Amino acid sequence: MPHDHEAILQKVRQELPTDELLCDLSDLFKIFGDTTRIKILYALLESEMCVCAIADLLGMTQSAISHQLRILKDADLVGKRRQGKTIFYSLADEHVRTIVAQGFEHLMEKDLEKHGEA
């Protein structure tokens, strides 16, 4: 007996975002695909920091950190504020905080399941 899925397809077609929005979402997730950027986001999840502190934390040059921060800033994932000559970076908003935190929560849950502790 054939499976009738036309009602499901019609519903999904109505809800499916435009190709442009889906492409933008894909580009956003590509930014999360770099370990250095993830480390920076996780550090900023814990505290607002300046470039020199992030560089020290990650054992990288300030130039390398600035490059990654520029990518994160261009994607509206981090914000900055100036205090005197120092610029402090933080997560842009609660959406970014939620994405990073839930990603880690998902990984930790899977890790516990894998090791038989869940």
Backbone bond lengths (Angstrom), bond angles and torsions (degrees), N, CA, C in turn:
res aa  C-N    CA-C-N  psi(-1)  N-CA   C-N-CA  omega(-1)  CA-C   N-CA-C  phi
1 M - - - 1.456 - - 1.532 108.53 -
2 P 1.324 117.83 125.15 1.470 120.58 -177.88 1.524 111.81 -67.33
3 H 1.286 114.02 146.47 1.469 121.88 179.56 1.525 108.25 -86.36
4 D 1.318 117.35 124.36 1.468 121.99 179.38 1.528 108.66 -94.83
5 H 1.277 115.91 111.18 1.461 120.33 -177.97 1.523 112.78 -118.95
6 E 1.318 116.71 14.12 1.463 120.17 -176.55 1.528 112.87 -61.34
7 A 1.330 118.12 -39.57 1.469 120.87 179.81 1.529 110.76 -63.83
8 I 1.327 116.32 -41.05 1.468 120.44 178.26 1.522 110.14 -64.47
9 L 1.334 116.44 -46.03 1.465 120.17 179.88 1.524 111.80 -60.89
10 Q 1.318 116.94 -41.59 1.461 120.57 179.61 1.526 110.98 -62.72
11 K 1.320 116.90 -43.15 1.473 121.44 179.32 1.532 110.72 -63.53
12 V 1.327 116.06 -46.48 1.469 120.27 -178.62 1.524 110.55 -66.08
13 R 1.318 117.57 -40.88 1.473 120.22 178.43 1.527 111.19 -58.73
14 Q 1.329 117.15 -38.13 1.461 121.16 -179.78 1.527 111.81 -68.95
15 E 1.320 116.29 -32.01 1.469 120.95 -175.99 1.532 113.63 -92.38
16 L 1.323 116.79 -17.10 1.463 121.32 -175.05 1.530 110.65 -65.48
17 P 1.328 117.73 125.64 1.473 120.22 178.02 1.533 110.70 -64.35
18 T 1.313 115.45 166.88 1.465 120.44 178.81 1.525 110.08 -66.27
19 D 1.320 116.18 159.12 1.462 120.60 177.29 1.525 111.02 -58.69
20 E 1.333 116.64 -35.74 1.465 120.20 179.78 1.535 111.02 -63.05
21 L 1.327 117.08 -44.83 1.461 120.06 178.47 1.524 111.83 -66.65
22 L 1.315 117.38 -38.88 1.457 120.15 178.35 1.522 111.33 -66.92
23 C 1.333 116.51 -35.55 1.467 120.72 175.64 1.528 110.30 -65.41
24 D 1.323 116.98 -42.14 1.465 121.18 177.18 1.530 110.94 -61.81
25 L 1.323 117.05 -40.37 1.460 121.34 177.84 1.527 110.64 -64.43
26 S 1.322 115.67 -41.73 1.464 120.17 177.33 1.524 110.76 -61.42
27 D 1.331 116.89 -43.28 1.466 121.15 178.54 1.525 110.94 -62.58
28 L 1.336 116.65 -39.51 1.458 120.68 178.24 1.529 110.27 -60.47
29 F 1.316 116.72 -46.78 1.459 119.48 -178.41 1.530 112.10 -68.67
30 K 1.321 118.11 -26.71 1.472 120.43 175.36 1.528 110.60 -62.83
31 I 1.317 116.84 -34.14 1.466 120.77 178.99 1.521 110.26 -62.68
32 F 1.332 116.96 -33.81 1.459 121.42 178.00 1.534 111.51 -74.93
33 G 1.328 117.35 -5.74 1.465 121.62 -176.43 1.515 114.62 -84.19
34 D 1.311 118.50 10.52 1.462 122.08 -179.66 1.534 108.80 -115.81
35 T 1.316 116.30 125.34 1.463 121.14 -175.62 1.526 112.23 -59.92
36 T 1.316 117.86 -40.75 1.464 120.04 179.82 1.523 110.90 -62.46
37 R 1.331 116.61 -44.10 1.466 119.12 179.52 1.526 110.98 -64.87
38 I 1.332 117.44 -37.66 1.463 120.54 177.43 1.529 110.01 -64.37
39 K 1.334 117.23 -41.65 1.471 120.15 177.53 1.526 110.72 -60.81
40 I 1.324 116.57 -42.38 1.468 120.64 178.89 1.524 109.97 -63.42
41 L 1.326 117.06 -46.37 1.464 120.16 179.91 1.524 110.91 -61.88
42 Y 1.325 116.80 -40.99 1.462 119.16 179.75 1.527 110.57 -65.94
43 A 1.330 116.83 -41.17 1.467 120.27 177.34 1.528 110.37 -60.23
44 L 1.341 116.01 -42.14 1.462 120.14 -179.43 1.525 111.67 -73.72
45 L 1.304 117.25 -19.45 1.463 121.09 172.42 1.525 109.35 -64.79
46 E 1.332 115.44 -34.11 1.467 121.44 -178.63 1.522 112.46 -82.28
47 S 1.354 116.61 -37.41 1.462 119.21 -175.52 1.524 111.26 -166.87
48 E 1.311 115.68 149.88 1.454 122.13 169.47 1.533 107.41 -63.89
49 M 1.335 117.49 139.85 1.468 120.09 -176.90 1.526 111.08 -146.23
50 C 1.330 115.53 155.18 1.459 120.99 173.27 1.533 108.83 -90.98
51 V 1.322 116.16 166.56 1.459 121.24 -177.91 1.526 111.40 -57.73
52 C 1.323 117.17 -43.52 1.468 119.34 -176.63 1.530 111.36 -64.68
53 A 1.324 117.80 -35.87 1.473 120.54 178.35 1.523 110.50 -68.84
54 I 1.336 117.24 -41.52 1.468 120.31 178.35 1.521 110.01 -64.15
55 A 1.334 116.52 -43.04 1.460 120.89 179.12 1.529 110.88 -60.45
56 D 1.318 116.37 -43.37 1.463 121.39 178.50 1.531 110.75 -63.98
57 L 1.317 116.32 -44.98 1.462 121.41 179.94 1.525 111.81 -59.57
58 L 1.325 116.73 -43.00 1.467 121.00 -175.14 1.523 113.31 -93.45
59 G 1.332 117.12 -3.98 1.458 119.87 -179.83 1.519 112.47 65.95
60 M 1.325 115.95 39.66 1.467 121.52 -178.58 1.525 109.29 -127.15
61 T 1.319 115.89 169.20 1.458 120.01 178.20 1.528 109.83 -76.80
62 Q 1.333 115.14 154.49 1.459 119.54 176.67 1.524 110.89 -62.20
63 S 1.319 116.48 -33.84 1.465 121.04 178.53 1.529 111.01 -62.77
64 A 1.323 117.10 -44.09 1.469 120.98 179.71 1.526 110.72 -65.07
65 I 1.327 116.64 -40.61 1.458 120.88 179.00 1.523 110.08 -66.93
66 S 1.326 117.35 -43.31 1.467 121.40 179.01 1.520 111.18 -58.72
67 H 1.330 116.41 -39.95 1.470 121.10 178.48 1.533 110.04 -61.02
68 Q 1.324 116.62 -46.91 1.464 120.14 -179.21 1.534 111.25 -68.24
69 L 1.315 117.20 -38.03 1.462 120.59 177.36 1.527 111.27 -63.16
70 R 1.328 116.58 -36.46 1.469 120.39 177.75 1.531 110.37 -61.64
71 I 1.326 116.57 -42.59 1.473 121.09 177.89 1.530 109.80 -62.91
72 L 1.325 116.50 -45.51 1.464 121.01 179.61 1.528 111.48 -64.96
73 K 1.322 116.71 -38.70 1.468 121.38 178.65 1.528 110.44 -67.04
74 D 1.328 117.11 -43.82 1.468 121.10 179.24 1.523 111.86 -61.53
75 A 1.332 116.49 -27.90 1.468 121.56 178.38 1.533 111.49 -90.23
76 D 1.327 116.72 6.56 1.474 122.38 -179.31 1.524 112.79 59.95
77 L 1.336 116.26 32.69 1.462 120.46 178.03 1.518 112.12 -96.05
78 V 1.329 117.12 -23.95 1.460 120.86 175.52 1.526 109.34 -128.58
79 G 1.315 113.73 153.60 1.448 121.15 174.99 1.518 108.56 -120.24
80 K 1.308 116.42 170.10 1.464 118.84 179.48 1.517 109.54 -142.74
81 R 1.331 113.93 156.48 1.464 120.95 173.88 1.519 107.42 -142.01
82 R 1.305 114.51 147.01 1.464 120.63 -179.80 1.517 109.90 -100.29
83 Q 1.340 114.76 135.72 1.459 121.50 172.71 1.518 105.78 -130.55
84 G 1.311 116.23 102.35 1.461 120.26 -173.21 1.513 109.03 65.77
85 K 1.341 116.23 -124.67 1.461 120.70 179.02 1.526 112.81 -93.13
86 T 1.319 116.69 -3.93 1.465 121.19 -175.95 1.523 110.73 -99.04
87 I 1.337 115.53 136.53 1.461 121.36 175.43 1.527 107.80 -106.10
88 F 1.306 115.12 127.03 1.461 121.46 178.16 1.523 109.46 -104.78
89 Y 1.327 115.62 135.95 1.461 121.93 -179.96 1.520 110.07 -107.73
90 S 1.319 114.90 147.49 1.461 121.54 178.09 1.526 107.86 -148.34
91 L 1.320 116.29 167.48 1.453 119.50 174.40 1.523 108.39 -64.53
92 A 1.317 116.29 143.80 1.466 120.74 -172.55 1.521 113.09 -65.62
93 D 1.334 117.05 -38.22 1.462 119.48 -177.88 1.525 110.43 -166.05
94 E 1.320 115.35 -177.42 1.467 120.51 -178.06 1.521 112.22 -66.33
95 H 1.339 118.15 -27.07 1.465 119.99 177.77 1.524 110.63 -60.90
96 V 1.311 116.36 -45.07 1.464 120.66 -179.88 1.526 109.69 -65.40
97 R 1.317 116.12 -43.96 1.470 121.12 177.61 1.532 109.92 -57.07
98 T 1.317 117.55 -43.52 1.459 122.27 -179.35 1.529 111.44 -66.11
99 I 1.332 117.30 -43.78 1.471 120.85 -179.82 1.529 110.19 -59.37
100 V 1.324 116.75 -48.91 1.464 121.08 -178.28 1.530 110.31 -65.99
101 A 1.316 116.89 -48.58 1.466 121.00 -177.35 1.525 111.34 -63.39
102 Q 1.321 117.68 -43.02 1.461 119.69 -179.09 1.520 111.87 -71.01
103 G 1.320 117.09 -31.93 1.464 119.86 174.72 1.518 110.73 -60.85
104 F 1.328 116.28 -45.21 1.466 120.19 178.56 1.522 111.31 -67.86
105 E 1.318 116.35 -39.43 1.465 119.60 178.34 1.530 110.32 -60.69
106 H 1.313 116.59 -42.00 1.463 121.41 178.33 1.530 110.59 -61.69
107 L 1.327 116.41 -45.81 1.464 120.34 -179.65 1.529 111.80 -64.28
108 M 1.321 116.47 -42.69 1.459 119.95 -179.31 1.528 110.85 -64.93
109 E 1.313 116.89 -39.44 1.459 121.54 177.71 1.526 110.32 -62.69
110 K 1.314 116.99 -44.51 1.472 121.09 179.31 1.518 110.84 -66.40
111 D 1.339 116.58 -37.14 1.454 120.86 178.98 1.535 110.58 -64.57
112 L 1.321 116.28 -41.73 1.472 120.01 178.18 1.530 111.06 -64.32
113 E 1.332 116.25 -41.26 1.466 119.90 178.13 1.521 110.88 -63.37
114 K 1.322 116.09 -41.58 1.462 121.34 -178.22 1.528 111.36 -62.69
115 H 1.312 116.05 -37.37 1.462 120.36 -176.88 1.530 112.89 -95.30
116 G 1.330 116.45 13.97 1.454 120.98 173.08 1.504 116.17 69.79
117 E 1.318 117.66 22.87 1.460 119.93 -178.28 1.516 111.67 -102.22
118 A 1.316 116.99 -0.16 1.477 118.82 -178.40 1.508 110.74 -102.86
